[in-house]
Amino acid sequence: MSFSSDVKEELEKVVPGARHCRLAELSAIVHFGCKIETGEDNLTQIVILSENSPAVRKYFTLLKKTFIIKDNVDTVLQAIKVLDDRGVMNQISEEIHPLLIKNSCCRRAFLRGAFLCIGSMSDPRKGYHLEFVCEYEKQALQIQQVISGFEIDARIVKRKKYHVVYLKEGAGIVDILNVMGAHISLMLLENLRVEKEVRNSVNRQVNCEAANITKTVKAANRQIEDILLLQKRYGLSNLPEPLRQMAEIRLEHPEGSLQELGEYLDPPVGKSGVNHRLRKLSEMAEEVKG
């Protein structure tokens, strides 16, 4: 099962306690996952289009809990009338009536219902991406507006004939999972984010240390080449005492760091002193090459 499916399975089990929140989520499912049509005897009916099992099951759960339906035709018609009175039964291209999502809790429920029907999320092990695929631009704009109300940045892109509301930042996806009530998925995502950040940090550190080692080795090889050139040209014994001692120590300890080389000198000197003497030897070698 995909991570996106796990999120929907979790959201299916989140049933609001307040009737107005259940109505907001039910409206989102009808709006995004159903179509309204007139059947026989001119009766309005709701046809579920979604093949998404969590969305279908959540639809019937909310319908029964909100309107106390007991497989009775009259109560079903009552439910449709209530939805119609609130503007849900308008053409699907229209946005959800603002009164249905005027409260923050109802907006959370609305996003939950929308994600169940038209939402998806990539596997966070591979990348961060969460989206709502809308058939109409008004739908996308309303979802974006609702998400922005929770101070989460969501963007819209046109993909073929669809309008897609999407988030690509891990922090934003964590926030919207929290808003919708997918707390288990949120914790799993956070764990994966921490694991990825630690792994990336370790890789950066290893790469940095490897680069530093390579740089040190190259510098040491260049210094030894310069010292050997001076030895061949002048003889190390003819160099000034501080430089002679430095040259001999470097030849004896080709892999030593500046700090280690300084400790071998008599008297010991610091890294800056070692670096100064090695630079002086390199300058003398450059003069010989010139």
C-alpha positions in Angstrom: 0.0 0.0 0.0 1.3 3.5 -0.9 2.0 6.3 1.6 -0.9 8.2 0.0 -3.3 5.3 0.6 -2.1 5.1 4.2 -3.0 8.7 4.7 -6.5 8.2 3.3 -7.0 5.1 5.4 -6.2 7.2 8.5 -8.4 10.2 7.4 -11.3 7.8 6.9 -11.3 7.0 10.6 -11.4 10.7 11.6 -15.0 11.5 12.2 -15.8 15.0 13.5 -17.9 15.3 16.6 -19.7 18.4 15.6 -22.5 18.2 13.0 -21.4 21.3 11.1 -18.0 19.7 10.6 -19.4 16.5 9.4 -21.6 18.4 7.0 -18.5 20.4 5.7 -16.6 17.1 5.1 -19.6 15.4 3.5 -20.1 18.4 1.3 -16.5 18.2 0.1 -16.9 14.5 -0.7 -20.1 15.2 -2.7 -18.5 18.2 -4.4 -15.3 16.4 -5.5 -16.3 12.7 -5.6 -19.9 12.6 -6.8 -22.1 13.9 -9.5 -25.6 15.2 -9.2 -28.2 14.0 -11.6 -32.0 13.7 -12.0 -33.3 10.1 -12.0 -36.6 8.6 -12.6 -39.7 10.5 -11.3 -37.6 13.7 -11.5 -35.9 12.8 -8.2 -32.4 14.3 -7.6 -29.8 11.7 -6.8 -26.2 11.7 -5.8 -24.0 9.2 -7.8 -20.6 8.4 -6.3 -17.9 8.6 -8.9 -14.9 7.9 -6.8 -13.4 4.3 -6.8 -11.4 5.3 -3.7 -12.6 3.0 -1.0 -11.8 5.2 2.0 -13.8 8.1 0.3 -16.8 5.9 -0.4 -16.9 4.5 3.1 -16.4 7.9 4.7 -19.3 9.2 2.5 -21.7 6.7 3.9 -20.4 7.1 7.5 -20.9 10.8 7.4 -24.3 10.5 5.7 -25.6 8.2 8.4 -24.1 10.1 11.4 -25.1 13.5 10.2 -28.7 12.7 9.2 -29.3 9.6 11.3 -30.1 7.6 8.2 -31.4 4.1 8.6 -31.8 2.9 5.0 -35.0 4.9 4.8 -35.8 6.7 1.5 -37.4 9.7 3.4 -34.2 10.3 5.4 -32.0 10.1 2.3 -34.3 12.6 0.6 -34.0 14.8 3.7 -30.2 14.6 3.6 -30.2 15.6 -0.1 -32.6 18.5 0.7 -30.3 19.8 3.5 -27.3 19.6 1.1 -29.3 21.4 -1.6 -30.3 24.2 0.9 -26.6 24.8 1.6 -25.6 25.0 -2.1 -23.9 21.7 -2.3 -26.2 20.4 -5.0 -25.3 23.2 -7.4 -23.2 22.4 -10.5 -20.0 20.7 -9.5 -18.0 23.5 -11.2 -19.1 25.9 -8.5 -17.2 26.3 -5.3 -18.4 25.1 -1.9 -20.7 27.7 -0.2 -18.5 29.8 2.1 -21.0 29.4 5.0 -20.2 25.7 5.1 -16.6 26.4 5.9 -16.8 29.6 7.9 -15.3 28.0 11.0 -11.7 26.8 11.3 -12.8 23.3 12.3 -15.1 23.1 9.3 -12.3 24.1 7.0 -10.1 21.3 8.4 -13.0 18.9 7.7 -13.4 20.3 4.2 -9.7 19.7 3.4 -10.0 16.2 4.7 -12.9 15.4 2.5 -11.2 17.0 -0.5 -8.0 15.0 0.0 -10.0 11.7 0.3 -11.5 12.3 -3.2 -8.9 14.2 -5.2 -5.8 14.3 -3.1 -2.5 12.3 -3.3 0.9 12.3 -1.8 4.2 10.9 -3.0 6.4 8.6 -0.9 8.4 10.9 1.3 11.3 8.5 1.0 11.6 9.6 -2.6 10.5 13.2 -2.4 8.0 15.7 -0.8 4.9 16.3 -2.9 1.2 16.6 -1.9 -1.5 17.7 -4.3 -5.2 18.2 -5.0 -6.2 17.6 -8.6 -9.3 19.8 -9.5 -11.4 19.7 -12.6 -12.2 23.4 -12.3 -10.2 26.5 -11.5 -12.7 27.8 -8.9 -12.3 24.5 -7.0 -8.5 24.9 -7.0 -8.6 28.5 -5.9 -11.0 27.7 -3.0 -8.7 24.9 -1.8 -5.7 27.2 -2.0 -7.5 29.9 -0.1 -8.5 27.4 2.7 -5.0 26.1 2.9 -3.5 29.6 3.0 -5.9 30.4 6.0 -3.7 28.0 8.0 -0.6 29.9 7.0 0.5 27.1 4.6 1.9 28.0 1.2 0.1 26.2 -1.6 0.5 26.8 -5.3 -1.6 26.1 -8.4 -0.4 24.7 -11.7 -2.3 23.8 -14.9 -1.7 20.2 -15.8 -3.5 19.3 -19.1 -7.2 20.0 -18.4 -6.8 20.0 -14.6 -5.9 22.6 -12.0 -3.6 21.2 -9.4 -3.1 22.6 -6.0 0.3 21.4 -4.7 2.8 21.6 -1.8 6.5 20.6 -2.2 8.0 21.7 1.1 8.3 19.0 3.8 7.3 21.5 6.6 4.2 22.5 4.7 3.1 19.0 4.1 3.6 18.2 7.8 1.4 21.2 8.6 -1.4 20.2 6.3 -1.4 16.6 7.5 -1.8 18.0 11.0 -4.7 20.3 9.8 -6.5 17.3 8.3 -6.0 15.2 11.4 -3.5 12.6 9.9 -1.3 12.5 13.0 0.1 9.0 12.6 1.2 9.8 9.0 2.5 13.1 10.3 4.8 11.4 12.8 6.0 8.9 10.2 6.8 11.7 7.8 8.6 13.6 10.6 10.7 10.6 11.4 11.6 10.1 7.7 12.5 13.8 7.5 14.8 13.6 10.5 16.4 10.5 9.1 16.9 12.1 5.7 18.4 15.3 7.3 20.8 13.3 9.5 21.9 11.2 6.5 22.4 14.3 4.4 24.3 16.0 7.2 26.6 12.9 7.6 27.2 12.8 3.9 28.1 16.5 3.8 30.5 16.1 6.6 32.1 13.0 5.1 32.5 14.8 1.7 34.0 17.8 3.4 36.5 15.8 5.4 37.4 13.8 2.2 37.9 17.1 0.4 40.1 18.5 3.2 42.2 15.3 3.2 42.7 15.5 -0.5 43.7 19.1 -0.2 46.2 18.4 2.6 47.8 15.5 0.7 48.2 17.6 -2.5 49.8 20.4 -0.5 52.2 18.0 1.3 53.2 16.4 -2.0 53.9 19.9 -3.5 55.9 20.9 -0.4 58.0 17.7 -0.6 58.7 18.3 -4.3 59.9 21.8 -3.6 62.1 20.6 -0.7 63.7 17.9 -2.9 64.4 20.5 -5.6 66.1 22.8 -3.0 68.1 19.8 -1.7 69.3 18.9 -5.2 70.2 22.6 -5.9 71.7 23.9 -2.7 71.7 21.0 -0.2 69.5 21.3 2.9 72.6 22.1 5.1 73.1 25.3 3.2 69.6 26.6 4.1 68.9 28.9 7.0 68.6 26.9 10.2 64.8 27.4 10.7 64.2 26.4 7.1 66.6 23.5 7.1 64.9 22.1 10.2 61.5 22.6 8.7 62.5 20.9 5.4 63.9 17.8 7.2 60.9 17.5 9.4 58.6 17.6 6.4 60.6 14.9 4.6 60.5 12.7 7.7 56.7 13.2 8.2 55.2 13.5 4.7 51.6 12.8 6.1 51.9 15.1 9.1 49.5 18.0 9.7 50.8 21.5 10.3 50.2 21.2 14.0 52.0 17.8 14.1 55.0 19.3 12.2 55.2 22.2 14.6 55.4 19.9 17.6 58.4 18.1 16.0 60.4 21.3 15.7 62.8 22.4 18.3 61.6 24.6 19.8 58.0 23.8 18.8 56.1 26.4 16.8 52.4 26.9 16.0 50.6 26.2 12.8 51.1 29.7 11.4 54.8 29.5 12.0 55.0 26.1 10.2 52.9 27.5 7.3 55.2 30.5 7.1 58.4 28.4 6.8 56.8 26.0 4.3 55.7 28.9 2.2 59.2 30.4 2.3 60.6 27.1 1.1 58.1 27.0 -1.8 59.0 30.6 -2.8 62.7 29.6 -2.9 61.8 26.6 -5.1 59.8 28.9 -7.4 62.9 31.1 -7.8 65.0 28.0 -8.7 62.3 26.9 -11.3 62.3 30.4 -12.7 
